[in-house]
Amino acid sequence: MHCYQYLAATVAVANVIERIPGIHHRLPLSLIADWMAENDIEAEDVLFAGPGAIESRVEDLVQQNQPRIQRAA
């Protein structure tokens, strides 16, 4: 069950990242999962938070890490 929760959280974060201007392609879920781990984003935090909270946290983190994310893709 934990695997499905983590997958759902990773997909949710990937969807938020994809909507951010400047990210022109879908990033691999493995890259998103690694990025979530590096930034201490837990699956439970994503699944039980409201959509606005997820979007604002992810957008803030992406703005700080965007050059690294683009190179990795």
Phi and psi in degrees as GROMACS dihedral restraints (atoms count N, CA, C in turn):
[ dihedral_restraints ]
;  ai    aj    ak    al  type     phi  dphi    fc
    3     4     5     6     1   -61.4    20    10
    4     5     6     7     1   -35.8    20    10
    6     7     8     9     1   -62.1    20    10
    7     8     9    10     1   -42.0    20    10
    9    10    11    12     1   -66.9    20    10
   10    11    12    13     1   -37.9    20    10
   12    13    14    15     1   -64.7    20    10
   13    14    15    16     1   -43.2    20    10
   15    16    17    18     1   -66.2    20    10
   16    17    18    19     1   -39.7    20    10
   18    19    20    21     1   -63.1    20    10
   19    20    21    22     1   -44.8    20    10
   21    22    23    24     1   -61.8    20    10
   22    23    24    25     1   -42.3    20    10
   24    25    26    27     1   -65.3    20    10
   25    26    27    28     1   -41.1    20    10
   27    28    29    30     1   -64.4    20    10
   28    29    30    31     1   -42.4    20    10
   30    31    32    33     1   -64.5    20    10
   31    32    33    34     1   -40.4    20    10
   33    34    35    36     1   -62.2    20    10
   34    35    36    37     1   -43.8    20    10
   36    37    38    39     1   -66.9    20    10
   37    38    39    40     1   -40.4    20    10
   39    40    41    42     1   -60.6    20    10
   40    41    42    43     1   -39.4    20    10
   42    43    44    45     1   -65.2    20    10
   43    44    45    46     1   -38.9    20    10
   45    46    47    48     1   -65.9    20    10
   46    47    48    49     1   -44.6    20    10
   48    49    50    51     1   -63.2    20    10
   49    50    51    52     1   -38.5    20    10
   51    52    53    54     1   -64.2    20    10
   52    53    54    55     1   -29.8    20    10
   54    55    56    57     1   -80.4    20    10
   55    56    57    58     1    -9.2    20    10
   57    58    59    60     1   -77.6    20    10
   58    59    60    61     1   129.9    20    10
   60    61    62    63     1   -59.2    20    10
   61    62    63    64     1   139.6    20    10
   63    64    65    66     1   102.0    20    10
   64    65    66    67     1   -17.1    20    10
   66    67    68    69     1  -100.4    20    10
   67    68    69    70     1   107.4    20    10
   69    70    71    72     1   -97.2    20    10
   70    71    72    73     1    -2.0    20    10
   72    73    74    75     1  -148.2    20    10
   73    74    75    76     1   160.8    20    10
   75    76    77    78     1   -75.4    20    10
   76    77    78    79     1   126.6    20    10
   78    79    80    81     1   -83.3    20    10
   79    80    81    82     1   149.6    20    10
   81    82    83    84     1   -61.7    20    10
   82    83    84    85     1   143.0    20    10
   84    85    86    87     1   -61.8    20    10
   85    86    87    88     1   -31.0    20    10
   87    88    89    90     1   -64.5    20    10
   88    89    90    91     1   -37.5    20    10
   90    91    92    93     1   -67.3    20    10
   91    92    93    94     1   -41.2    20    10
   93    94    95    96     1   -63.5    20    10
   94    95    96    97     1   -43.6    20    10
   96    97    98    99     1   -62.3    20    10
   97    98    99   100     1   -42.8    20    10
   99   100   101   102     1   -63.4    20    10
  100   101   102   103     1   -42.4    20    10
  102   103   104   105     1   -63.3    20    10
  103   104   105   106     1   -40.7    20    10
  105   106   107   108     1   -60.9    20    10
  106   107   108   109     1   -42.9    20    10
  108   109   110   111     1   -64.4    20    10
  109   110   111   112     1   -41.7    20    10
  111   112   113   114     1   -63.9    20    10
  112   113   114   115     1   -29.3    20    10
  114   115   116   117     1  -104.8    20    10
  115   116   117   118     1    15.4    20    10
  117   118   119   120     1    55.3    20    10
  118   119   120   121     1    42.4    20    10
  120   121   122   123     1   -98.0    20    10
  121   122   123   124     1   111.5    20    10
  123   124   125   126     1   -89.0    20    10
  124   125   126   127     1   148.8    20    10
  126   127   128   129     1   -57.9    20    10
  127   128   129   130     1   -41.2    20    10
  129   130   131   132     1   -63.0    20    10
  130   131   132   133     1   -37.1    20    10
  132   133   134   135     1   -61.9    20    10
  133   134   135   136     1   -39.9    20    10
  135   136   137   138     1   -72.8    20    10
  136   137   138   139     1   -45.1    20    10
  138   139   140   141     1   -69.8    20    10
  139   140   141   142     1   -31.0    20    10
  141   142   143   144     1  -102.7    20    10
  142   143   144   145     1     1.3    20    10
  144   145   146   147     1   -93.3    20    10
  145   146   147   148     1   156.8    20    10
  147   148   149   150     1   -72.8    20    10
  148   149   150   151     1   157.1    20    10
  150   151   152   153     1   -57.6    20    10
  151   152   153   154     1   -38.8    20    10
  153   154   155   156     1   -64.4    20    10
  154   155   156   157     1   -37.7    20    10
  156   157   158   159     1   -66.9    20    10
  157   158   159   160     1   -40.2    20    10
  159   160   161   162     1   -64.8    20    10
  160   161   162   163     1   -48.4    20    10
  162   163   164   165     1   -61.0    20    10
  163   164   165   166     1   -45.2    20    10
  165   166   167   168     1   -66.5    20    10
  166   167   168   169     1   -40.7    20    10
  168   169   170   171     1   -66.8    20    10
  169   170   171   172     1   -45.0    20    10
  171   172   173   174     1   -65.9    20    10
  172   173   174   175     1   -43.6    20    10
  174   175   176   177     1   -61.3    20    10
  175   176   177   178     1   -41.4    20    10
  177   178   179   180     1   -62.0    20    10
  178   179   180   181     1   -44.7    20    10
  180   181   182   183     1   -67.3    20    10
  181   182   183   184     1   -38.9    20    10
  183   184   185   186     1   -65.7    20    10
  184   185   186   187     1   -41.2    20    10
  186   187   188   189     1   -60.5    20    10
  187   188   189   190     1   -34.7    20    10
  189   190   191   192     1   -74.8    20    10
  190   191   192   193     1   -33.0    20    10
  192   193   194   195     1  -110.9    20    10
  193   194   195   196     1     8.4    20    10
  195   196   197   198     1   -57.1    20    10
  196   197   198   199     1   -44.8    20    10
  198   199   200   201     1   -58.6    20    10
  199   200   201   202     1   -38.1    20    10
  201   202   203   204     1   -68.7    20    10
  202   203   204   205     1   -38.4    20    10
  204   205   206   207     1   -66.6    20    10
  205   206   207   208     1   -42.6    20    10
  207   208   209   210     1   -65.2    20    10
  208   209   210   211     1   -38.5    20    10
  210   211   212   213     1   -65.9    20    10
  211   212   213   214     1   -36.2    20    10
  213   214   215   216     1   -70.3    20    10
  214   215   216   217     1   -30.9    20    10
